[in-house]
Amino acid sequence: VKARCEIKAAAQKIDETVEEFGKRLLKLGKTAYRPNENEARNSALKDALAGGVRRDVVAVHLINEQDKDFSELLAEAVKLDASYTAREAMKSEDTYTVSVMQT
């Protein structure tokens, strides 16, 4: 019961990647649900993943793709988050130097 509550309250930590968050959820899911409760576990993990990721665009994508199973959603979330992280890194490295010449 405690592990099921932890799944519902789970959120991605600041220093945690989406992949690490997904693995943590999966570990909790294996503790919280019996092997014959795969459908319930899959549903709870998908909801927790969509509700717990830090990046809103990833969460919206996961909500729109709820017909897929948890492992597929996790793989998509990892790719999407990595692309946004790379884009942000590129933006932060773009610096424009403006020089003013005096005549």
SETOR-790516 format. One record per atom (N, C-alpha, C, CB): residue number from 1; residue in three letters; atom name; x, y, z. Coordinates in nm, 3 decimals, decimal comma. Glycine has a CB too. Layout:
residues N
SITE   num   residu   atome         X         Y         Z
SITE   NUM      ALA      CA         X         Y         Z
...
This chain:
residues 103
SITE   num   residu   atome         X         Y         Z
SITE     1      VAL       N     0,083    -0,119     0,000
SITE     1      VAL      CA     0,000     0,000     0,000
SITE     1      VAL       C     0,088     0,125     0,000
SITE     1      VAL      CB    -0,095     0,000     0,121
SITE     2      LYS       N     0,195     0,125     0,078
SITE     2      LYS      CA     0,284     0,241     0,085
SITE     2      LYS       C     0,344     0,272    -0,052
SITE     2      LYS      CB     0,395     0,217     0,188
SITE     3      ALA       N     0,385     0,169    -0,123
SITE     3      ALA      CA     0,446     0,189    -0,256
SITE     3      ALA       C     0,344     0,247    -0,354
SITE     3      ALA      CB     0,502     0,057    -0,310
SITE     4      ARG       N     0,218     0,208    -0,344
SITE     4      ARG      CA     0,115     0,264    -0,433
SITE     4      ARG       C     0,096     0,413    -0,404
SITE     4      ARG      CB    -0,019     0,189    -0,415
SITE     5      CYS       N     0,101     0,451    -0,279
SITE     5      CYS      CA     0,091     0,593    -0,243
SITE     5      CYS       C     0,212     0,670    -0,294
SITE     5      CYS      CB     0,078     0,610    -0,089
SITE     6      GLU       N     0,328     0,609    -0,287
SITE     6      GLU      CA     0,449     0,673    -0,337
SITE     6      GLU       C     0,441     0,694    -0,488
SITE     6      GLU      CB     0,573     0,589    -0,302
SITE     7      ILE       N     0,382     0,599    -0,559
SITE     7      ILE      CA     0,365     0,613    -0,704
SITE     7      ILE       C     0,276     0,733    -0,734
SITE     7      ILE      CB     0,305     0,484    -0,767
SITE     8      LYS       N     0,164     0,744    -0,662
SITE     8      LYS      CA     0,071     0,855    -0,686
SITE     8      LYS       C     0,135     0,990    -0,657
SITE     8      LYS      CB    -0,053     0,839    -0,601
SITE     9      ALA       N     0,224     0,996    -0,558
SITE     9      ALA      CA     0,285     1,123    -0,518
SITE     9      ALA       C     0,418     1,149    -0,587
SITE     9      ALA      CB     0,304     1,125    -0,368
SITE    10      ALA       N     0,462     1,059    -0,672
SITE    10      ALA      CA     0,595     1,069    -0,731
SITE    10      ALA       C     0,608     1,190    -0,823
SITE    10      ALA      CB     0,628     0,942    -0,808
SITE    11      ALA       N     0,724     1,253    -0,817
SITE    11      ALA      CA     0,757     1,364    -0,905
SITE    11      ALA       C     0,905     1,356    -0,939
SITE    11      ALA      CB     0,722     1,501    -0,840
SITE    12      GLN       N     0,937     1,398    -1,057
SITE    12      GLN      CA     1,076     1,398    -1,101
SITE    12      GLN       C     1,156     1,498    -1,017
SITE    12      GLN      CB     1,087     1,431    -1,253
SITE    13      LYS       N     1,266     1,453    -0,963
SITE    13      LYS      CA     1,352     1,539    -0,883
SITE    13      LYS       C     1,432     1,632    -0,974
SITE    13      LYS      CB     1,447     1,456    -0,793
SITE    14      ILE       N     1,477     1,741    -0,919
SITE    14      ILE      CA     1,551     1,841    -0,998
SITE    14      ILE       C     1,676     1,781    -1,062
SITE    14      ILE      CB     1,589     1,961    -0,911
SITE    15      ASP       N     1,746     1,698    -0,988
SITE    15      ASP      CA     1,870     1,640    -1,038
SITE    15      ASP       C     1,850     1,501    -1,101
SITE    15      ASP      CB     1,971     1,629    -0,925
SITE    16      GLU       N     1,727     1,467    -1,135
SITE    16      GLU      CA     1,693     1,336    -1,188
SITE    16      GLU       C     1,652     1,348    -1,334
SITE    16      GLU      CB     1,580     1,270    -1,104
SITE    17      THR       N     1,705     1,260    -1,418
SITE    17      THR      CA     1,663     1,259    -1,558
SITE    17      THR       C     1,527     1,190    -1,569
SITE    17      THR      CB     1,769     1,188    -1,648
SITE    18      VAL       N     1,464     1,206    -1,683
SITE    18      VAL      CA     1,336     1,139    -1,706
SITE    18      VAL       C     1,355     0,988    -1,700
SITE    18      VAL      CB     1,274     1,181    -1,844
SITE    19      GLU       N     1,466     0,942    -1,754
SITE    19      GLU      CA     1,493     0,797    -1,752
SITE    19      GLU       C     1,507     0,746    -1,609
SITE    19      GLU      CB     1,621     0,766    -1,831
SITE    20      GLU       N     1,579     0,819    -1,525
SITE    20      GLU      CA     1,595     0,779    -1,385
SITE    20      GLU       C     1,461     0,782    -1,312
SITE    20      GLU      CB     1,696     0,871    -1,314
SITE    21      PHE       N     1,381     0,883    -1,341
SITE    21      PHE      CA     1,248     0,892    -1,281
SITE    21      PHE       C     1,163     0,772    -1,323
SITE    21      PHE      CB     1,179     1,025    -1,323
SITE    22      GLY       N     1,167     0,737    -1,450
SITE    22      GLY      CA     1,092     0,621    -1,498
SITE    22      GLY       C     1,137     0,491    -1,433
SITE    22      GLY      CB     1,105     0,610    -1,648
SITE    23      LYS       N     1,267     0,476    -1,417
SITE    23      LYS      CA     1,319     0,355    -1,351
SITE    23      LYS       C     1,275     0,348    -1,205
SITE    23      LYS      CB     1,473     0,350    -1,360
SITE    24      ARG       N     1,272     0,464    -1,140
SITE    24      ARG      CA     1,227     0,469    -1,001
SITE    24      ARG       C     1,080     0,429    -0,992
SITE    24      ARG      CB     1,248     0,611    -0,941
SITE    25      LEU       N     0,999     0,481    -1,086
SITE    25      LEU      CA     0,857     0,442    -1,089
SITE    25      LEU       C     0,841     0,292    -1,113
SITE    25      LEU      CB     0,783     0,521    -1,198
SITE    26      LEU       N     0,918     0,239    -1,207
SITE    26      LEU      CA     0,909     0,097    -1,238
SITE    26      LEU       C     0,943     0,011    -1,116
SITE    26      LEU      CB     1,002     0,062    -1,353
SITE    27      LYS       N     1,045     0,052    -1,041
SITE    27      LYS      CA     1,083    -0,021    -0,920
SITE    27      LYS       C     0,970    -0,016    -0,818
SITE    27      LYS      CB     1,214     0,039    -0,860
SITE    28      LEU       N     0,910     0,102    -0,800
SITE    28      LEU      CA     0,795     0,113    -0,709
SITE    28      LEU       C     0,679     0,028    -0,757
SITE    28      LEU      CB     0,751     0,260    -0,696
SITE    29      GLY       N     0,657     0,025    -0,888
SITE    29      GLY      CA     0,547    -0,054    -0,944
SITE    29      GLY       C     0,564    -0,203    -0,919
SITE    29      GLY      CB     0,536    -0,029    -1,093
SITE    30      LYS       N     0,686    -0,250    -0,926
SITE    30      LYS      CA     0,711    -0,392    -0,901
SITE    30      LYS       C     0,688    -0,427    -0,755
SITE    30      LYS      CB     0,854    -0,429    -0,942
SITE    31      THR       N     0,710    -0,330    -0,667
SITE    31      THR      CA     0,686    -0,351    -0,524
SITE    31      THR       C     0,537    -0,342    -0,492
SITE    31      THR      CB     0,765    -0,249    -0,441
SITE    32      ALA       N     0,468    -0,248    -0,558
SITE    32      ALA      CA     0,329    -0,219    -0,523
SITE    32      ALA       C     0,228    -0,316    -0,582
SITE    32      ALA      CB     0,296    -0,081    -0,569
SITE    33      TYR       N     0,260    -0,377    -0,693
SITE    33      TYR      CA     0,162    -0,462    -0,762
SITE    33      TYR       C     0,213    -0,605    -0,778
SITE    33      TYR      CB     0,128    -0,404    -0,900
SITE    34      ARG       N     0,122    -0,698    -0,769
SITE    34      ARG      CA     0,155    -0,839    -0,790
SITE    34      ARG       C     0,175    -0,864    -0,939
SITE    34      ARG      CB     0,045    -0,932    -0,733
SITE    35      PRO       N     0,244    -0,972    -0,975
SITE    35      PRO      CA     0,267    -1,003    -1,116
SITE    35      PRO       C     0,139    -1,016    -1,199
SITE    35      PRO      CB     0,346    -1,131    -1,127
SITE    36      ASN       N     0,029    -1,057    -1,137
SITE    36      ASN      CA    -0,096    -1,073    -1,213
SITE    36      ASN       C    -0,173    -0,941    -1,225
SITE    36      ASN      CB    -0,184    -1,179    -1,147
SITE    37      GLU       N    -0,117    -0,831    -1,177
SITE    37      GLU      CA    -0,182    -0,700    -1,183
SITE    37      GLU       C    -0,112    -0,607    -1,282
SITE    37      GLU      CB    -0,185    -0,635    -1,045
SITE    38      ASN       N    -0,066    -0,664    -1,392
SITE    38      ASN      CA     0,010    -0,586    -1,490
SITE    38      ASN       C    -0,067    -0,468    -1,547
SITE    38      ASN      CB     0,052    -0,675    -1,603
SITE    39      GLU       N    -0,194    -0,487    -1,577
SITE    39      GLU      CA    -0,273    -0,379    -1,636
SITE    39      GLU       C    -0,289    -0,262    -1,539
SITE    39      GLU      CB    -0,412    -0,433    -1,678
SITE    40      ALA       N    -0,316    -0,293    -1,414
SITE    40      ALA      CA    -0,331    -0,188    -1,312
SITE    40      ALA       C    -0,197    -0,116    -1,289
SITE    40      ALA      CB    -0,383    -0,248    -1,179
SITE    41      ARG       N    -0,089    -0,194    -1,283
SITE    41      ARG      CA     0,044    -0,135    -1,264
SITE    41      ARG       C     0,078    -0,044    -1,382
SITE    41      ARG      CB     0,151    -0,245    -1,249
SITE    42      ASN       N     0,056    -0,092    -1,503
SITE    42      ASN      CA     0,087    -0,014    -1,622
SITE    42      ASN       C     0,010     0,118    -1,623
SITE    42      ASN      CB     0,053    -0,096    -1,748
SITE    43      SER       N    -0,116     0,114    -1,588
SITE    43      SER      CA    -0,199     0,234    -1,585
SITE    43      SER       C    -0,150     0,332    -1,479
SITE    43      SER      CB    -0,345     0,197    -1,559
SITE    44      ALA       N    -0,120     0,283    -1,361
SITE    44      ALA      CA    -0,072     0,369    -1,252
SITE    44      ALA       C     0,063     0,432    -1,287
SITE    44      ALA      CB    -0,061     0,289    -1,122
SITE    45      LEU       N     0,151     0,354    -1,349
SITE    45      LEU      CA     0,283     0,406    -1,386
SITE    45      LEU       C     0,273     0,511    -1,496
SITE    45      LEU      CB     0,375     0,292    -1,430
SITE    46      LYS       N     0,185     0,490    -1,593
SITE    46      LYS      CA     0,166     0,589    -1,700
SITE    46      LYS       C     0,115     0,721    -1,642
SITE    46      LYS      CB     0,068     0,536    -1,807
SITE    47      ASP       N     0,017     0,711    -1,553
SITE    47      ASP      CA    -0,037     0,832    -1,490
SITE    47      ASP       C     0,069     0,905    -1,408
SITE    47      ASP      CB    -0,157     0,797    -1,401
SITE    48      ALA       N     0,148     0,828    -1,334
SITE    48      ALA      CA     0,252     0,888    -1,250
SITE    48      ALA       C     0,361     0,953    -1,335
SITE    48      ALA      CB     0,314     0,782    -1,158
SITE    49      LEU       N     0,395     0,891    -1,446
SITE    49      LEU      CA     0,497     0,947    -1,535
SITE    49      LEU       C     0,449     1,079    -1,594
SITE    49      LEU      CB     0,533     0,847    -1,647
SITE    50      ALA       N     0,327     1,079    -1,647
SITE    50      ALA      CA     0,272     1,200    -1,707
SITE    50      ALA       C     0,253     1,311    -1,604
SITE    50      ALA      CB     0,138     1,170    -1,776
SITE    51      GLY       N     0,214     1,274    -1,485
SITE    51      GLY      CA     0,190     1,373    -1,380
SITE    51      GLY       C     0,315     1,418    -1,307
SITE    51      GLY      CB     0,095     1,319    -1,283
SITE    52      GLY       N     0,423     1,343    -1,322
SITE    52      GLY      CA     0,542     1,372    -1,241
SITE    52      GLY       C     0,660     1,431    -1,314
SITE    52      GLY      CB     0,585     1,252    -1,176
SITE    53      VAL       N     0,659     1,429    -1,448
SITE    53      VAL      CA     0,773     1,487    -1,519
SITE    53      VAL       C     0,775     1,638    -1,501
SITE    53      VAL      CB     0,768     1,450    -1,669
SITE    54      ARG       N     0,894     1,695    -1,498
SITE    54      ARG      CA     0,909     1,839    -1,474
SITE    54      ARG       C     0,870     1,922    -1,595
SITE    54      ARG      CB     1,051     1,870    -1,435
SITE    55      ARG       N     0,897     1,874    -1,714
SITE    55      ARG      CA     0,875     1,954    -1,835
SITE    55      ARG       C     0,730     1,935    -1,884
SITE    55      ARG      CB     0,976     1,913    -1,947
SITE    56      ASP       N     0,655     2,045    -1,888
SITE    56      ASP      CA     0,513     2,040    -1,924
SITE    56      ASP       C     0,488     1,985    -2,064
SITE    56      ASP      CB     0,454     2,178    -1,914
SITE    57      VAL       N     0,573     2,020    -2,161
SITE    57      VAL      CA     0,550     1,971    -2,297
SITE    57      VAL       C     0,563     1,819    -2,304
SITE    57      VAL      CB     0,649     2,036    -2,395
SITE    58      VAL       N     0,649     1,762    -2,223
SITE    58      VAL      CA     0,663     1,617    -2,217
SITE    58      VAL       C     0,537     1,557    -2,154
SITE    58      VAL      CB     0,789     1,576    -2,136
SITE    59      ALA       N     0,488     1,619    -2,048
SITE    59      ALA      CA     0,367     1,570    -1,981
SITE    59      ALA       C     0,247     1,570    -2,076
SITE    59      ALA      CB     0,337     1,655    -1,857
SITE    60      VAL       N     0,231     1,679    -2,150
SITE    60      VAL      CA     0,119     1,688    -2,245
SITE    60      VAL       C     0,129     1,579    -2,351
SITE    60      VAL      CB     0,116     1,828    -2,313
SITE    61      HIS       N     0,250     1,556    -2,401
SITE    61      HIS      CA     0,270     1,450    -2,501
SITE    61      HIS       C     0,232     1,314    -2,442
SITE    61      HIS      CB     0,417     1,449    -2,550
SITE    62      LEU       N     0,274     1,287    -2,319
SITE    62      LEU      CA     0,243     1,159    -2,256
SITE    62      LEU       C     0,093     1,142    -2,235
SITE    62      LEU      CB     0,316     1,147    -2,121
SITE    63      ILE       N     0,026     1,247    -2,198
SITE    63      ILE      CA    -0,120     1,240    -2,178
SITE    63      ILE       C    -0,190     1,210    -2,310
SITE    63      ILE      CB    -0,173     1,373    -2,119
SITE    64      ASN       N    -0,141     1,268    -2,418
SITE    64      ASN      CA    -0,203     1,244    -2,549
SITE    64      ASN       C    -0,173     1,106    -2,606
SITE    64      ASN      CB    -0,156     1,349    -2,647
SITE    65      GLU       N    -0,078     1,037    -2,549
SITE    65      GLU      CA    -0,037     0,905    -2,600
SITE    65      GLU       C    -0,070     0,793    -2,500
SITE    65      GLU      CB     0,113     0,904    -2,630
SITE    66      GLN       N    -0,176     0,806    -2,424
SITE    66      GLN      CA    -0,208     0,711    -2,318
SITE    66      GLN       C    -0,243     0,570    -2,368
SITE    66      GLN      CB    -0,321     0,763    -2,238
SITE    67      ASP       N    -0,261     0,552    -2,499
SITE    67      ASP      CA    -0,292     0,419    -2,550
SITE    67      ASP       C    -0,169     0,329    -2,555
SITE    67      ASP      CB    -0,352     0,431    -2,689
SITE    68      LYS       N    -0,051     0,385    -2,537
SITE    68      LYS      CA     0,072     0,306    -2,538
SITE    68      LYS       C     0,101     0,255    -2,397
SITE    68      LYS      CB     0,191     0,390    -2,591
SITE    69      ASP       N     0,187     0,153    -2,389
SITE    69      ASP      CA     0,221     0,103    -2,256
SITE    69      ASP       C     0,334     0,187    -2,194
SITE    69      ASP      CB     0,262    -0,045    -2,263
SITE    70      PHE       N     0,359     0,161    -2,068
SITE    70      PHE      CA     0,453     0,243    -1,991
SITE    70      PHE       C     0,592     0,247    -2,052
SITE    70      PHE      CB     0,462     0,192    -1,849
SITE    71      SER       N     0,644     0,134    -2,094
SITE    71      SER      CA     0,781     0,131    -2,148
SITE    71      SER       C     0,792     0,214    -2,276
SITE    71      SER      CB     0,824    -0,013    -2,176
SITE    72      GLU       N     0,689     0,211    -2,360
SITE    72      GLU      CA     0,690     0,292    -2,482
SITE    72      GLU       C     0,683     0,441    -2,448
SITE    72      GLU      CB     0,571     0,253    -2,573
SITE    73      LEU       N     0,597     0,476    -2,352
SITE    73      LEU      CA     0,585     0,616    -2,312
SITE    73      LEU       C     0,714     0,667    -2,249
SITE    73      LEU      CB     0,470     0,633    -2,214
SITE    74      LEU       N     0,777     0,583    -2,170
SITE    74      LEU      CA     0,903     0,623    -2,108
SITE    74      LEU       C     1,010     0,650    -2,214
SITE    74      LEU      CB     0,952     0,515    -2,009
SITE    75      ALA       N     1,019     0,562    -2,312
SITE    75      ALA      CA     1,117     0,581    -2,419
SITE    75      ALA       C     1,092     0,712    -2,495
SITE    75      ALA      CB     1,113     0,461    -2,517
SITE    76      GLU       N     0,965     0,741    -2,523
SITE    76      GLU      CA     0,931     0,866    -2,592
SITE    76      GLU       C     0,962     0,987    -2,504
SITE    76      GLU      CB     0,783     0,867    -2,631
SITE    77      ALA       N     0,933     0,976    -2,376
SITE    77      ALA      CA     0,958     1,087    -2,284
SITE    77      ALA       C     1,108     1,116    -2,273
SITE    77      ALA      CB     0,900     1,056    -2,144
SITE    78      VAL       N     1,189     1,012    -2,270
SITE    78      VAL      CA     1,334     1,029    -2,262
SITE    78      VAL       C     1,385     1,101    -2,387
SITE    78      VAL      CB     1,405     0,892    -2,247
SITE    79      LYS       N     1,340     1,059    -2,504
SITE    79      LYS      CA     1,383     1,124    -2,629
SITE    79      LYS       C     1,338     1,269    -2,636
SITE    79      LYS      CB     1,328     1,047    -2,750
SITE    80      LEU       N     1,213     1,294    -2,602
SITE    80      LEU      CA     1,158     1,429    -2,609
SITE    80      LEU       C     1,229     1,522    -2,510
SITE    80      LEU      CB     1,007     1,427    -2,581
SITE    81      ASP       N     1,250     1,474    -2,389
SITE    81      ASP      CA     1,318     1,556    -2,289
SITE    81      ASP       C     1,462     1,584    -2,330
SITE    81      ASP      CB     1,315     1,486    -2,152
SITE    82      ALA       N     1,528     1,485    -2,388
SITE    82      ALA      CA     1,667     1,505    -2,434
SITE    82      ALA       C     1,673     1,610    -2,545
SITE    82      ALA      CB     1,726     1,372    -2,483
SITE    83      SER       N     1,575     1,609    -2,634
SITE    83      SER      CA     1,576     1,707    -2,742
SITE    83      SER       C     1,554     1,848    -2,687
SITE    83      SER      CB     1,468     1,673    -2,846
SITE    84      TYR       N     1,466     1,863    -2,590
SITE    84      TYR      CA     1,445     1,995    -2,529
SITE    84      TYR       C     1,567     2,040    -2,449
SITE    84      TYR      CB     1,321     1,993    -2,439
SITE    85      THR       N     1,631     1,946    -2,382
SITE    85      THR      CA     1,752     1,979    -2,307
SITE    85      THR       C     1,862     2,025    -2,401
SITE    85      THR      CB     1,799     1,858    -2,224
SITE    86      ALA       N     1,878     1,956    -2,513
SITE    86      ALA      CA     1,980     1,994    -2,612
SITE    86      ALA       C     1,948     2,131    -2,672
SITE    86      ALA      CB     1,990     1,888    -2,724
SITE    87      ARG       N     1,822     2,154    -2,701
SITE    87      ARG      CA     1,781     2,283    -2,757
SITE    87      ARG       C     1,811     2,397    -2,659
SITE    87      ARG      CB     1,630     2,282    -2,793
SITE    88      GLU       N     1,782     2,374    -2,532
SITE    88      GLU      CA     1,809     2,476    -2,431
SITE    88      GLU       C     1,959     2,502    -2,417
SITE    88      GLU      CB     1,751     2,435    -2,296
SITE    89      ALA       N     2,038     2,396    -2,426
SITE    89      ALA      CA     2,183     2,411    -2,418
SITE    89      ALA       C     2,236     2,493    -2,535
SITE    89      ALA      CB     2,252     2,274    -2,414
SITE    90      MET       N     2,182     2,467    -2,653
SITE    90      MET      CA     2,224     2,543    -2,771
SITE    90      MET       C     2,185     2,690    -2,757
SITE    90      MET      CB     2,161     2,485    -2,899
SITE    91      LYS       N     2,066     2,716    -2,706
SITE    91      LYS      CA     2,022     2,854    -2,688
SITE    91      LYS       C     2,109     2,927    -2,586
SITE    91      LYS      CB     1,877     2,857    -2,644
SITE    92      SER       N     2,149     2,860    -2,481
SITE    92      SER      CA     2,228     2,925    -2,378
SITE    92      SER       C     2,371     2,952    -2,425
SITE    92      SER      CB     2,231     2,839    -2,252
SITE    93      GLU       N     2,417     2,878    -2,525
SITE    93      GLU      CA     2,551     2,900    -2,578
SITE    93      GLU       C     2,553     3,007    -2,686
SITE    93      GLU      CB     2,606     2,771    -2,633
SITE    94      ASP       N     2,438     3,042    -2,739
SITE    94      ASP      CA     2,431     3,148    -2,840
SITE    94      ASP       C     2,452     3,283    -2,774
SITE    94      ASP      CB     2,295     3,145    -2,915
SITE    95      THR       N     2,561     3,341    -2,804
SITE    95      THR      CA     2,586     3,476    -2,753
SITE    95      THR       C     2,621     3,565    -2,869
SITE    95      THR      CB     2,700     3,477    -2,647
SITE    96      TYR       N     2,573     3,680    -2,862
SITE    96      TYR      CA     2,598     3,777    -2,968
SITE    96      TYR       C     2,683     3,888    -2,910
SITE    96      TYR      CB     2,465     3,833    -3,027
SITE    97      THR       N     2,792     3,911    -2,972
SITE    97      THR      CA     2,879     4,019    -2,930
SITE    97      THR       C     2,857     4,136    -3,021
SITE    97      THR      CB     3,027     3,976    -2,931
SITE    98      VAL       N     2,825     4,246    -2,961
SITE    98      VAL      CA     2,802     4,367    -3,038
SITE    98      VAL       C     2,915     4,463    -3,006
SITE    98      VAL      CB     2,662     4,431    -3,008
SITE    99      SER       N     2,978     4,506    -3,110
SITE    99      SER      CA     3,085     4,604    -3,089
SITE    99      SER       C     3,040     4,736    -3,149
SITE    99      SER      CB     3,220     4,556    -3,151
SITE   100      VAL       N     3,075     4,838    -3,081
SITE   100      VAL      CA     3,041     4,972    -3,129
SITE   100      VAL       C     3,171     5,041    -3,164
SITE   100      VAL      CB     2,960     5,053    -3,022
SITE   101      MET       N     3,177     5,079    -3,288
SITE   101      MET      CA     3,298     5,148    -3,334
SITE   101      MET       C     3,274     5,298    -3,326
SITE   101      MET      CB     3,336     5,105    -3,482
SITE   102      GLN       N     3,370     5,364    -3,271
SITE   102      GLN      CA     3,360     5,510    -3,265
SITE   102      GLN       C     3,435     5,570    -3,383
SITE   102      GLN      CB     3,415     5,566    -3,130
SITE   103      THR       N     3,376     5,669    -3,443
SITE   103      THR      CA     3,445     5,733    -3,557
SITE   103      THR       C     3,479     5,877    -3,526
SITE   103      THR      CB     3,359     5,727    -3,682
